[in-house]
Amino acid sequence: MRSRIERIAVSTGGGDAPGLNAVINAATLAARNRGWEGVGIRDGFNGLLTPEDYPDGGLIELTRDRVRGIIHQGGTIIGTTNRGNPTAFPVHRPDGTWVEVDRTRELIDRFAEHRIDALILVGGDGSMSIGQHLHDAGLRLVGVPKTIDNDLDKTVSTFGFDTAVDFASQCIDRLFTTATSHGRIIVVEVMGRYAGWIALNAGMASGVHAILIPEIPFGLDPVAALIADRERHGAKFSIVCVAEGARPVGGEVSIVGRSPGQAERLGGIGAKVAAALEEMTGREARTVVLGHLLRGGSPTSFDRLLGLRFGGAAVRALDEGRSGVMVALDPPTVDYVPLAEATRRQKTVPLDCDSLLTARDMGINFGDEMPVHSTIGR
């Protein structure tokens, strides 16, 4: 017989994404309509593990008034962090060094101290792996997938992805006019650590000439040949869209920094590609890094609706006695999948997917084949 729920918590972890507040809104209202209390844990799990950092307390009461009018807002009203893994929590020593400590048991105890019966954990693959660990340790929880990269398995889409693609496409559209006016190569770097979904979709939607993604190690000879062919036919500009996790054949990803308790920070591949293409083609090349602009701003209607659906589904899952599952979009419904299955592998771009094949048919180059089709129409 499952224990009765009286109080739930919501935690948002990892990078922010448009649609997080929609999840919080729906989860709060659905919980309140069941007579449950709701609290938000500040900055992942930091509100429970380092409450001394928060003069007003590490928990935020999630009331109807508190979540009113937040659906359209980007970010998360309870804060987030990518340095709060309770299994390897970074602790600053007096000597200035850092050590990672497993604080799982302490975190479970804090939930009990604050009378929290269940958790809705919103995050990416790292957060879902943590969720599986906490579930195994006895915490009742449901996961909600969140990543603008759209690389979480077992869900067709994650909120934030549509907003990121839409904004990236708008930016590339603007860059077409300046590239045309100056006769330049412009390399646009977008997010995508392990998967090229943003680069592929934004690049296709904007009609770029080359797309470089993590799934296809690239060479620049094909891209340079494409640019030369365009120039011979009177097109003096070209646009290349590259995911931050793209890497050259036989090379490594471009890393700009490392910090304790965090994944390596990727970046710089756009500048490297631009410099190489400028040298190879003799044409001026510029780099535009969209970076965190893709995470910010108001979510699209699609992402708002998906966030709301995920938040409501998470509460229903808890009400039905479920735990250790992740809500997932399986059109036309939202379903539940075991966390263990959702974290087994990442959802990367299949090399035979229709989007990639269509991009090739359009003449878009991926740095793996010499150009065959003309791209002069764009």
Contacts in CASP RR format, 6 or more apart in sequence:
PFRMAT RR
TARGET T0000
AUTHOR 0000-0000-0000
METHOD contacts of the structure
MODEL  1
MRSRIERIAVSTGGGDAPGLNAVINAATLAARNRGWEGVGIRDGFNGLLT
PEDYPDGGLIELTRDRVRGIIHQGGTIIGTTNRGNPTAFPVHRPDGTWVE
VDRTRELIDRFAEHRIDALILVGGDGSMSIGQHLHDAGLRLVGVPKTIDN
DLDKTVSTFGFDTAVDFASQCIDRLFTTATSHGRIIVVEVMGRYAGWIAL
NAGMASGVHAILIPEIPFGLDPVAALIADRERHGAKFSIVCVAEGARPVG
GEVSIVGRSPGQAERLGGIGAKVAAALEEMTGREARTVVLGHLLRGGSPT
SFDRLLGLRFGGAAVRALDEGRSGVMVALDPPTVDYVPLAEATRRQKTVP
LDCDSLLTARDMGINFGDEMPVHSTIGR
2 321 0 8 1.000
3 117 0 8 1.000
4 117 0 8 1.000
5 34 0 8 1.000
5 36 0 8 1.000
5 117 0 8 1.000
5 118 0 8 1.000
5 318 0 8 1.000
5 319 0 8 1.000
6 36 0 8 1.000
6 37 0 8 1.000
6 115 0 8 1.000
6 117 0 8 1.000
7 36 0 8 1.000
7 37 0 8 1.000
7 38 0 8 1.000
7 39 0 8 1.000
7 114 0 8 1.000
7 115 0 8 1.000
7 116 0 8 1.000
7 117 0 8 1.000
8 27 0 8 1.000
8 31 0 8 1.000
8 36 0 8 1.000
8 37 0 8 1.000
8 38 0 8 1.000
8 39 0 8 1.000
8 116 0 8 1.000
8 117 0 8 1.000
8 118 0 8 1.000
8 119 0 8 1.000
8 120 0 8 1.000
8 315 0 8 1.000
8 318 0 8 1.000
9 38 0 8 1.000
9 39 0 8 1.000
9 40 0 8 1.000
9 41 0 8 1.000
9 59 0 8 1.000
9 111 0 8 1.000
9 114 0 8 1.000
9 116 0 8 1.000
9 118 0 8 1.000
9 119 0 8 1.000
9 120 0 8 1.000
10 23 0 8 1.000
10 24 0 8 1.000
10 27 0 8 1.000
10 28 0 8 1.000
10 38 0 8 1.000
10 39 0 8 1.000
10 40 0 8 1.000
10 41 0 8 1.000
10 62 0 8 1.000
10 78 0 8 1.000
10 119 0 8 1.000
10 120 0 8 1.000
10 122 0 8 1.000
11 40 0 8 1.000
11 41 0 8 1.000
11 44 0 8 1.000
11 45 0 8 1.000
11 78 0 8 1.000
11 119 0 8 1.000
11 120 0 8 1.000
11 121 0 8 1.000
11 122 0 8 1.000
12 20 0 8 1.000
12 23 0 8 1.000
12 24 0 8 1.000
12 44 0 8 1.000
12 76 0 8 1.000
12 78 0 8 1.000
12 79 0 8 1.000
12 80 0 8 1.000
12 122 0 8 1.000
12 123 0 8 1.000
12 146 0 8 1.000
13 44 0 8 1.000
13 80 0 8 1.000
13 81 0 8 1.000
13 82 0 8 1.000
13 84 0 8 1.000
13 121 0 8 1.000
13 122 0 8 1.000
13 123 0 8 1.000
13 124 0 8 1.000
13 127 0 8 1.000
13 146 0 8 1.000
14 44 0 8 1.000
14 80 0 8 1.000
14 81 0 8 1.000
14 82 0 8 1.000
14 123 0 8 1.000
14 124 0 8 1.000
14 126 0 8 1.000
14 127 0 8 1.000
14 146 0 8 1.000
15 80 0 8 1.000
15 82 0 8 1.000
15 295 0 8 1.000
16 74 0 8 1.000
16 75 0 8 1.000
16 76 0 8 1.000
16 79 0 8 1.000
16 80 0 8 1.000
16 295 0 8 1.000
16 296 0 8 1.000
17 75 0 8 1.000
17 146 0 8 1.000
17 147 0 8 1.000
17 148 0 8 1.000
17 158 0 8 1.000
17 159 0 8 1.000
17 160 0 8 1.000
17 163 0 8 1.000
17 295 0 8 1.000
18 74 0 8 1.000
18 75 0 8 1.000
18 148 0 8 1.000
18 159 0 8 1.000
18 160 0 8 1.000
18 163 0 8 1.000
18 164 0 8 1.000
18 295 0 8 1.000
18 296 0 8 1.000
18 297 0 8 1.000
18 298 0 8 1.000
18 299 0 8 1.000
18 300 0 8 1.000
18 303 0 8 1.000
19 74 0 8 1.000
19 75 0 8 1.000
19 159 0 8 1.000
19 160 0 8 1.000
19 163 0 8 1.000
19 299 0 8 1.000
19 303 0 8 1.000
19 304 0 8 1.000
19 306 0 8 1.000
19 307 0 8 1.000
20 74 0 8 1.000
20 75 0 8 1.000
20 76 0 8 1.000
20 80 0 8 1.000
20 122 0 8 1.000
20 146 0 8 1.000
20 159 0 8 1.000
21 67 0 8 1.000
21 70 0 8 1.000
21 71 0 8 1.000
21 73 0 8 1.000
21 74 0 8 1.000
21 75 0 8 1.000
21 76 0 8 1.000
21 77 0 8 1.000
22 70 0 8 1.000
22 71 0 8 1.000
22 159 0 8 1.000
22 299 0 8 1.000
22 303 0 8 1.000
22 304 0 8 1.000
22 305 0 8 1.000
22 306 0 8 1.000
22 307 0 8 1.000
22 308 0 8 1.000
22 311 0 8 1.000
23 120 0 8 1.000
23 122 0 8 1.000
23 144 0 8 1.000
23 146 0 8 1.000
23 159 0 8 1.000
23 307 0 8 1.000
23 308 0 8 1.000
23 310 0 8 1.000
23 311 0 8 1.000
23 314 0 8 1.000
24 40 0 8 1.000
24 62 0 8 1.000
24 67 0 8 1.000
24 70 0 8 1.000
24 76 0 8 1.000
24 77 0 8 1.000
24 78 0 8 1.000
24 311 0 8 1.000
25 67 0 8 1.000
25 69 0 8 1.000
25 70 0 8 1.000
25 71 0 8 1.000
25 308 0 8 1.000
26 307 0 8 1.000
26 308 0 8 1.000
26 309 0 8 1.000
26 310 0 8 1.000
26 311 0 8 1.000
26 312 0 8 1.000
26 315 0 8 1.000
27 62 0 8 1.000
27 120 0 8 1.000
27 311 0 8 1.000
27 312 0 8 1.000
27 314 0 8 1.000
27 315 0 8 1.000
28 38 0 8 1.000
28 62 0 8 1.000
28 63 0 8 1.000
28 64 0 8 1.000
28 66 0 8 1.000
28 67 0 8 1.000
29 64 0 8 1.000
29 67 0 8 1.000
30 311 0 8 1.000
30 312 0 8 1.000
30 315 0 8 1.000
30 316 0 8 1.000
31 37 0 8 1.000
31 38 0 8 1.000
31 62 0 8 1.000
31 315 0 8 1.000
32 38 0 8 1.000
32 63 0 8 1.000
32 64 0 8 1.000
34 315 0 8 1.000
34 319 0 8 1.000
37 61 0 8 1.000
38 61 0 8 1.000
38 62 0 8 1.000
39 59 0 8 1.000
39 60 0 8 1.000
39 61 0 8 1.000
39 62 0 8 1.000
39 114 0 8 1.000
39 116 0 8 1.000
40 59 0 8 1.000
40 60 0 8 1.000
40 61 0 8 1.000
40 62 0 8 1.000
40 78 0 8 1.000
41 47 0 8 1.000
41 48 0 8 1.000
41 58 0 8 1.000
41 59 0 8 1.000
41 78 0 8 1.000
42 54 0 8 1.000
42 57 0 8 1.000
42 58 0 8 1.000
42 59 0 8 1.000
42 60 0 8 1.000
42 78 0 8 1.000
42 79 0 8 1.000
43 78 0 8 1.000
43 79 0 8 1.000
43 80 0 8 1.000
43 81 0 8 1.000
43 84 0 8 1.000
44 78 0 8 1.000
44 79 0 8 1.000
44 80 0 8 1.000
44 81 0 8 1.000
44 84 0 8 1.000
45 84 0 8 1.000
45 86 0 8 1.000
45 107 0 8 1.000
46 53 0 8 1.000
46 58 0 8 1.000
46 81 0 8 1.000
46 84 0 8 1.000
47 53 0 8 1.000
47 54 0 8 1.000
47 57 0 8 1.000
47 58 0 8 1.000
47 59 0 8 1.000
48 58 0 8 1.000
48 59 0 8 1.000
48 107 0 8 1.000
48 110 0 8 1.000
48 111 0 8 1.000
48 114 0 8 1.000
49 84 0 8 1.000
49 86 0 8 1.000
49 89 0 8 1.000
49 103 0 8 1.000
49 106 0 8 1.000
49 107 0 8 1.000
49 110 0 8 1.000
51 57 0 8 1.000
51 58 0 8 1.000
59 114 0 8 1.000
60 66 0 8 1.000
60 77 0 8 1.000
60 78 0 8 1.000
66 77 0 8 1.000
67 77 0 8 1.000
70 77 0 8 1.000
71 304 0 8 1.000
71 308 0 8 1.000
72 298 0 8 1.000
72 299 0 8 1.000
72 304 0 8 1.000
73 298 0 8 1.000
74 296 0 8 1.000
74 297 0 8 1.000
74 298 0 8 1.000
74 299 0 8 1.000
75 295 0 8 1.000
75 296 0 8 1.000
75 297 0 8 1.000
82 262 0 8 1.000
82 263 0 8 1.000
83 90 0 8 1.000
83 259 0 8 1.000
83 260 0 8 1.000
83 261 0 8 1.000
83 262 0 8 1.000
84 90 0 8 1.000
84 261 0 8 1.000
85 126 0 8 1.000
85 130 0 8 1.000
85 261 0 8 1.000
86 102 0 8 1.000
86 103 0 8 1.000
86 104 0 8 1.000
86 106 0 8 1.000
86 107 0 8 1.000
86 130 0 8 1.000
86 134 0 8 1.000
87 102 0 8 1.000
87 103 0 8 1.000
87 104 0 8 1.000
87 130 0 8 1.000
87 133 0 8 1.000
88 100 0 8 1.000
88 101 0 8 1.000
88 102 0 8 1.000
88 261 0 8 1.000
89 100 0 8 1.000
89 101 0 8 1.000
89 102 0 8 1.000
89 103 0 8 1.000
90 98 0 8 1.000
90 99 0 8 1.000
90 100 0 8 1.000
90 260 0 8 1.000
90 261 0 8 1.000
91 98 0 8 1.000
91 99 0 8 1.000
91 100 0 8 1.000
91 101 0 8 1.000
92 98 0 8 1.000
93 99 0 8 1.000
98 260 0 8 1.000
98 261 0 8 1.000
100 260 0 8 1.000
100 261 0 8 1.000
104 133 0 8 1.000
104 134 0 8 1.000
104 137 0 8 1.000
105 137 0 8 1.000
107 134 0 8 1.000
108 134 0 8 1.000
108 137 0 8 1.000
108 138 0 8 1.000
108 139 0 8 1.000
111 119 0 8 1.000
111 139 0 8 1.000
117 140 0 8 1.000
118 140 0 8 1.000
118 141 0 8 1.000
118 142 0 8 1.000
118 318 0 8 1.000
118 323 0 8 1.000
119 134 0 8 1.000
119 139 0 8 1.000
119 140 0 8 1.000
119 141 0 8 1.000
119 142 0 8 1.000
120 141 0 8 1.000
120 142 0 8 1.000
120 143 0 8 1.000
120 144 0 8 1.000
120 311 0 8 1.000
120 314 0 8 1.000
120 315 0 8 1.000
120 318 0 8 1.000
121 127 0 8 1.000
121 128 0 8 1.000
121 130 0 8 1.000
121 131 0 8 1.000
121 134 0 8 1.000
121 141 0 8 1.000
121 142 0 8 1.000
121 143 0 8 1.000
121 144 0 8 1.000
122 143 0 8 1.000
122 144 0 8 1.000
122 146 0 8 1.000
123 143 0 8 1.000
123 144 0 8 1.000
123 145 0 8 1.000
123 146 0 8 1.000
123 147 0 8 1.000
124 145 0 8 1.000
124 146 0 8 1.000
124 147 0 8 1.000
124 152 0 8 1.000
124 158 0 8 1.000
125 147 0 8 1.000
125 151 0 8 1.000
125 152 0 8 1.000
125 343 0 8 1.000
125 346 0 8 1.000
126 343 0 8 1.000
127 143 0 8 1.000
127 146 0 8 1.000
128 143 0 8 1.000
128 145 0 8 1.000
128 152 0 8 1.000
128 326 0 8 1.000
128 339 0 8 1.000
128 342 0 8 1.000
128 343 0 8 1.000
129 339 0 8 1.000
129 343 0 8 1.000
131 139 0 8 1.000
131 141 0 8 1.000
131 143 0 8 1.000
131 324 0 8 1.000
131 339 0 8 1.000
132 324 0 8 1.000
132 339 0 8 1.000
132 340 0 8 1.000
132 343 0 8 1.000
134 141 0 8 1.000
135 141 0 8 1.000
135 323 0 8 1.000
135 324 0 8 1.000
135 339 0 8 1.000
140 318 0 8 1.000
140 323 0 8 1.000
141 323 0 8 1.000
141 324 0 8 1.000
142 314 0 8 1.000
142 317 0 8 1.000
142 318 0 8 1.000
142 322 0 8 1.000
142 323 0 8 1.000
142 324 0 8 1.000
142 325 0 8 1.000
142 326 0 8 1.000
142 327 0 8 1.000
142 336 0 8 1.000
143 314 0 8 1.000
143 324 0 8 1.000
143 325 0 8 1.000
143 326 0 8 1.000
143 327 0 8 1.000
143 339 0 8 1.000
144 307 0 8 1.000
144 310 0 8 1.000
144 311 0 8 1.000
144 314 0 8 1.000
144 326 0 8 1.000
144 327 0 8 1.000
145 152 0 8 1.000
145 155 0 8 1.000
145 158 0 8 1.000
145 310 0 8 1.000
145 326 0 8 1.000
145 327 0 8 1.000
145 328 0 8 1.000
145 342 0 8 1.000
146 158 0 8 1.000
146 159 0 8 1.000
146 160 0 8 1.000
147 158 0 8 1.000
147 160 0 8 1.000
147 161 0 8 1.000
148 158 0 8 1.000
148 160 0 8 1.000
148 161 0 8 1.000
148 163 0 8 1.000
148 164 0 8 1.000
148 191 0 8 1.000
148 198 0 8 1.000
148 294 0 8 1.000
148 295 0 8 1.000
149 161 0 8 1.000
149 191 0 8 1.000
149 192 0 8 1.000
149 193 0 8 1.000
149 194 0 8 1.000
149 195 0 8 1.000
149 196 0 8 1.000
149 197 0 8 1.000
149 198 0 8 1.000
150 157 0 8 1.000
150 158 0 8 1.000
150 161 0 8 1.000
150 195 0 8 1.000
150 197 0 8 1.000
150 198 0 8 1.000
150 347 0 8 1.000
151 192 0 8 1.000
151 193 0 8 1.000
151 194 0 8 1.000
151 195 0 8 1.000
151 197 0 8 1.000
151 346 0 8 1.000
151 347 0 8 1.000
151 348 0 8 1.000
152 158 0 8 1.000
152 342 0 8 1.000
152 346 0 8 1.000
152 347 0 8 1.000
153 341 0 8 1.000
153 342 0 8 1.000
153 343 0 8 1.000
153 344 0 8 1.000
153 345 0 8 1.000
153 346 0 8 1.000
153 347 0 8 1.000
154 326 0 8 1.000
154 328 0 8 1.000
154 337 0 8 1.000
154 341 0 8 1.000
154 342 0 8 1.000
154 347 0 8 1.000
155 326 0 8 1.000
155 327 0 8 1.000
155 328 0 8 1.000
155 329 0 8 1.000
155 330 0 8 1.000
155 337 0 8 1.000
155 342 0 8 1.000
156 328 0 8 1.000
156 329 0 8 1.000
156 330 0 8 1.000
156 331 0 8 1.000
157 306 0 8 1.000
157 329 0 8 1.000
158 306 0 8 1.000
158 329 0 8 1.000
159 299 0 8 1.000
159 303 0 8 1.000
159 304 0 8 1.000
159 306 0 8 1.000
159 307 0 8 1.000
159 310 0 8 1.000
160 299 0 8 1.000
160 300 0 8 1.000
160 303 0 8 1.000
161 197 0 8 1.000
161 198 0 8 1.000
161 303 0 8 1.000
162 299 0 8 1.000
162 300 0 8 1.000
162 302 0 8 1.000
162 303 0 8 1.000
162 306 0 8 1.000
163 294 0 8 1.000
163 296 0 8 1.000
163 297 0 8 1.000
163 298 0 8 1.000
163 299 0 8 1.000
163 300 0 8 1.000
163 303 0 8 1.000
164 190 0 8 1.000
164 191 0 8 1.000
164 198 0 8 1.000
164 202 0 8 1.000
164 294 0 8 1.000
164 295 0 8 1.000
165 197 0 8 1.000
165 198 0 8 1.000
165 201 0 8 1.000
165 202 0 8 1.000
165 205 0 8 1.000
166 300 0 8 1.000
167 290 0 8 1.000
167 293 0 8 1.000
167 294 0 8 1.000
167 297 0 8 1.000
168 188 0 8 1.000
168 190 0 8 1.000
168 198 0 8 1.000
168 202 0 8 1.000
168 203 0 8 1.000
168 206 0 8 1.000
168 241 0 8 1.000
168 290 0 8 1.000
168 294 0 8 1.000
169 201 0 8 1.000
169 202 0 8 1.000
169 203 0 8 1.000
169 205 0 8 1.000
169 206 0 8 1.000
171 188 0 8 1.000
171 288 0 8 1.000
171 290 0 8 1.000
171 293 0 8 1.000
172 188 0 8 1.000
172 202 0 8 1.000
172 203 0 8 1.000
172 206 0 8 1.000
172 207 0 8 1.000
172 208 0 8 1.000
172 239 0 8 1.000
172 241 0 8 1.000
173 206 0 8 1.000
175 186 0 8 1.000
175 188 0 8 1.000
175 239 0 8 1.000
175 288 0 8 1.000
176 206 0 8 1.000
176 237 0 8 1.000
176 239 0 8 1.000
178 184 0 8 1.000
178 186 0 8 1.000
179 185 0 8 1.000
179 186 0 8 1.000
179 237 0 8 1.000
179 238 0 8 1.000
179 239 0 8 1.000
180 236 0 8 1.000
180 237 0 8 1.000
182 237 0 8 1.000
182 284 0 8 1.000
183 236 0 8 1.000
183 237 0 8 1.000
183 283 0 8 1.000
183 284 0 8 1.000
184 237 0 8 1.000
184 283 0 8 1.000
184 284 0 8 1.000
184 285 0 8 1.000
184 286 0 8 1.000
185 227 0 8 1.000
185 237 0 8 1.000
185 238 0 8 1.000
185 239 0 8 1.000
185 240 0 8 1.000
185 274 0 8 1.000
185 277 0 8 1.000
185 278 0 8 1.000
185 281 0 8 1.000
185 283 0 8 1.000
185 284 0 8 1.000
185 285 0 8 1.000
185 286 0 8 1.000
186 237 0 8 1.000
186 238 0 8 1.000
186 239 0 8 1.000
186 240 0 8 1.000
186 285 0 8 1.000
186 286 0 8 1.000
186 287 0 8 1.000
186 288 0 8 1.000
187 240 0 8 1.000
187 241 0 8 1.000
187 242 0 8 1.000
187 270 0 8 1.000
187 271 0 8 1.000
187 273 0 8 1.000
187 274 0 8 1.000
187 277 0 8 1.000
187 285 0 8 1.000
187 286 0 8 1.000
187 287 0 8 1.000
187 288 0 8 1.000
188 208 0 8 1.000
188 239 0 8 1.000
188 240 0 8 1.000
188 241 0 8 1.000
188 242 0 8 1.000
188 287 0 8 1.000
188 288 0 8 1.000
188 290 0 8 1.000
189 242 0 8 1.000
189 243 0 8 1.000
189 244 0 8 1.000
189 267 0 8 1.000
189 268 0 8 1.000
189 269 0 8 1.000
189 270 0 8 1.000
189 271 0 8 1.000
189 287 0 8 1.000
189 288 0 8 1.000
189 289 0 8 1.000
189 290 0 8 1.000
189 291 0 8 1.000
190 198 0 8 1.000
190 199 0 8 1.000
190 202 0 8 1.000
190 241 0 8 1.000
190 242 0 8 1.000
190 243 0 8 1.000
190 244 0 8 1.000
190 290 0 8 1.000
190 291 0 8 1.000
190 294 0 8 1.000
191 198 0 8 1.000
191 243 0 8 1.000
191 244 0 8 1.000
191 290 0 8 1.000
191 291 0 8 1.000
191 294 0 8 1.000
191 295 0 8 1.000
192 198 0 8 1.000
192 199 0 8 1.000
192 214 0 8 1.000
192 243 0 8 1.000
192 244 0 8 1.000
192 245 0 8 1.000
193 214 0 8 1.000
193 244 0 8 1.000
193 245 0 8 1.000
193 263 0 8 1.000
193 266 0 8 1.000
194 214 0 8 1.000
194 245 0 8 1.000
194 346 0 8 1.000
194 348 0 8 1.000
195 213 0 8 1.000
195 214 0 8 1.000
195 215 0 8 1.000
195 243 0 8 1.000
195 346 0 8 1.000
195 347 0 8 1.000
195 348 0 8 1.000
195 349 0 8 1.000
196 213 0 8 1.000
196 214 0 8 1.000
196 215 0 8 1.000
196 243 0 8 1.000
196 245 0 8 1.000
196 246 0 8 1.000
196 348 0 8 1.000
196 349 0 8 1.000
197 349 0 8 1.000
198 243 0 8 1.000
198 294 0 8 1.000
199 211 0 8 1.000
199 212 0 8 1.000
199 213 0 8 1.000
199 241 0 8 1.000
199 242 0 8 1.000
199 243 0 8 1.000
199 246 0 8 1.000
200 211 0 8 1.000
200 213 0 8 1.000
200 349 0 8 1.000
200 355 0 8 1.000
200 356 0 8 1.000
200 359 0 8 1.000
201 355 0 8 1.000
202 241 0 8 1.000
203 211 0 8 1.000
203 241 0 8 1.000
203 359 0 8 1.000
203 364 0 8 1.000
204 211 0 8 1.000
204 355 0 8 1.000
204 358 0 8 1.000
204 359 0 8 1.000
204 362 0 8 1.000
204 364 0 8 1.000
206 239 0 8 1.000
206 241 0 8 1.000
207 239 0 8 1.000
207 362 0 8 1.000
207 364 0 8 1.000
207 378 0 8 1.000
208 239 0 8 1.000
208 240 0 8 1.000
208 241 0 8 1.000
208 364 0 8 1.000
208 378 0 8 1.000
209 226 0 8 1.000
209 227 0 8 1.000
209 230 0 8 1.000
209 238 0 8 1.000
209 239 0 8 1.000
209 240 0 8 1.000
209 363 0 8 1.000
209 364 0 8 1.000
209 365 0 8 1.000
209 375 0 8 1.000
209 378 0 8 1.000
210 223 0 8 1.000
210 226 0 8 1.000
210 238 0 8 1.000
210 239 0 8 1.000
210 240 0 8 1.000
210 241 0 8 1.000
210 364 0 8 1.000
210 365 0 8 1.000
210 366 0 8 1.000
210 367 0 8 1.000
211 240 0 8 1.000
211 241 0 8 1.000
211 242 0 8 1.000
211 359 0 8 1.000
211 364 0 8 1.000
211 365 0 8 1.000
211 366 0 8 1.000
212 218 0 8 1.000
212 223 0 8 1.000
212 240 0 8 1.000
212 241 0 8 1.000
212 242 0 8 1.000
212 243 0 8 1.000
212 246 0 8 1.000
212 269 0 8 1.000
212 273 0 8 1.000
212 366 0 8 1.000
212 367 0 8 1.000
213 242 0 8 1.000
213 243 0 8 1.000
213 246 0 8 1.000
213 349 0 8 1.000
213 366 0 8 1.000
214 243 0 8 1.000
214 245 0 8 1.000
214 246 0 8 1.000
214 247 0 8 1.000
214 253 0 8 1.000
214 348 0 8 1.000
215 348 0 8 1.000
215 349 0 8 1.000
215 351 0 8 1.000
216 246 0 8 1.000
216 351 0 8 1.000
216 366 0 8 1.000
216 367 0 8 1.000
216 368 0 8 1.000
217 247 0 8 1.000
217 248 0 8 1.000
217 249 0 8 1.000
217 250 0 8 1.000
217 251 0 8 1.000
217 368 0 8 1.000
218 246 0 8 1.000
218 247 0 8 1.000
218 248 0 8 1.000
218 249 0 8 1.000
218 366 0 8 1.000
218 367 0 8 1.000
218 368 0 8 1.000
219 248 0 8 1.000
219 249 0 8 1.000
219 367 0 8 1.000
219 368 0 8 1.000
220 248 0 8 1.000
220 273 0 8 1.000
220 276 0 8 1.000
220 277 0 8 1.000
220 280 0 8 1.000
220 367 0 8 1.000
221 280 0 8 1.000
221 370 0 8 1.000
222 365 0 8 1.000
222 367 0 8 1.000
222 368 0 8 1.000
222 369 0 8 1.000
222 370 0 8 1.000
222 371 0 8 1.000
223 240 0 8 1.000
223 277 0 8 1.000
223 365 0 8 1.000
223 367 0 8 1.000
224 277 0 8 1.000
224 280 0 8 1.000
224 281 0 8 1.000
225 370 0 8 1.000
225 371 0 8 1.000
226 238 0 8 1.000
226 365 0 8 1.000
226 371 0 8 1.000
226 375 0 8 1.000
227 238 0 8 1.000
227 277 0 8 1.000
227 281 0 8 1.000
227 283 0 8 1.000
228 281 0 8 1.000
229 371 0 8 1.000
229 374 0 8 1.000
229 375 0 8 1.000
230 236 0 8 1.000
230 237 0 8 1.000
230 238 0 8 1.000
230 375 0 8 1.000
230 376 0 8 1.000
231 281 0 8 1.000
231 283 0 8 1.000
233 374 0 8 1.000
233 376 0 8 1.000
234 376 0 8 1.000
235 375 0 8 1.000
235 376 0 8 1.000
236 283 0 8 1.000
240 273 0 8 1.000
240 274 0 8 1.000
240 277 0 8 1.000
242 269 0 8 1.000
242 270 0 8 1.000
242 273 0 8 1.000
243 269 0 8 1.000
244 253 0 8 1.000
244 254 0 8 1.000
244 266 0 8 1.000
244 267 0 8 1.000
244 268 0 8 1.000
244 269 0 8 1.000
244 291 0 8 1.000
245 253 0 8 1.000
245 254 0 8 1.000
245 266 0 8 1.000
245 267 0 8 1.000
245 269 0 8 1.000
246 253 0 8 1.000
246 269 0 8 1.000
247 253 0 8 1.000
247 254 0 8 1.000
247 269 0 8 1.000
253 266 0 8 1.000
253 269 0 8 1.000
254 266 0 8 1.000
254 267 0 8 1.000
254 268 0 8 1.000
254 269 0 8 1.000
254 270 0 8 1.000
254 272 0 8 1.000
255 264 0 8 1.000
255 265 0 8 1.000
255 266 0 8 1.000
255 267 0 8 1.000
256 265 0 8 1.000
256 266 0 8 1.000
256 267 0 8 1.000
256 268 0 8 1.000
257 264 0 8 1.000
257 265 0 8 1.000
258 264 0 8 1.000
258 265 0 8 1.000
259 265 0 8 1.000
267 289 0 8 1.000
268 289 0 8 1.000
270 287 0 8 1.000
270 289 0 8 1.000
271 287 0 8 1.000
273 287 0 8 1.000
274 285 0 8 1.000
274 286 0 8 1.000
274 287 0 8 1.000
275 285 0 8 1.000
277 283 0 8 1.000
277 285 0 8 1.000
278 284 0 8 1.000
278 285 0 8 1.000
306 329 0 8 1.000
309 329 0 8 1.000
309 334 0 8 1.000
310 327 0 8 1.000
310 329 0 8 1.000
310 334 0 8 1.000
311 327 0 8 1.000
313 327 0 8 1.000
313 334 0 8 1.000
313 336 0 8 1.000
314 327 0 8 1.000
317 325 0 8 1.000
317 327 0 8 1.000
317 336 0 8 1.000
322 336 0 8 1.000
324 338 0 8 1.000
324 339 0 8 1.000
325 336 0 8 1.000
325 337 0 8 1.000
325 338 0 8 1.000
325 339 0 8 1.000
326 336 0 8 1.000
326 337 0 8 1.000
326 338 0 8 1.000
326 339 0 8 1.000
326 342 0 8 1.000
327 334 0 8 1.000
327 335 0 8 1.000
327 336 0 8 1.000
328 334 0 8 1.000
328 335 0 8 1.000
328 336 0 8 1.000
328 337 0 8 1.000
328 342 0 8 1.000
329 335 0 8 1.000
349 355 0 8 1.000
349 356 0 8 1.000
350 356 0 8 1.000
356 366 0 8 1.000
359 366 0 8 1.000
360 366 0 8 1.000
360 373 0 8 1.000
361 373 0 8 1.000
362 373 0 8 1.000
362 375 0 8 1.000
362 378 0 8 1.000
363 371 0 8 1.000
363 372 0 8 1.000
363 373 0 8 1.000
363 374 0 8 1.000
363 375 0 8 1.000
364 375 0 8 1.000
365 371 0 8 1.000
365 375 0 8 1.000
END
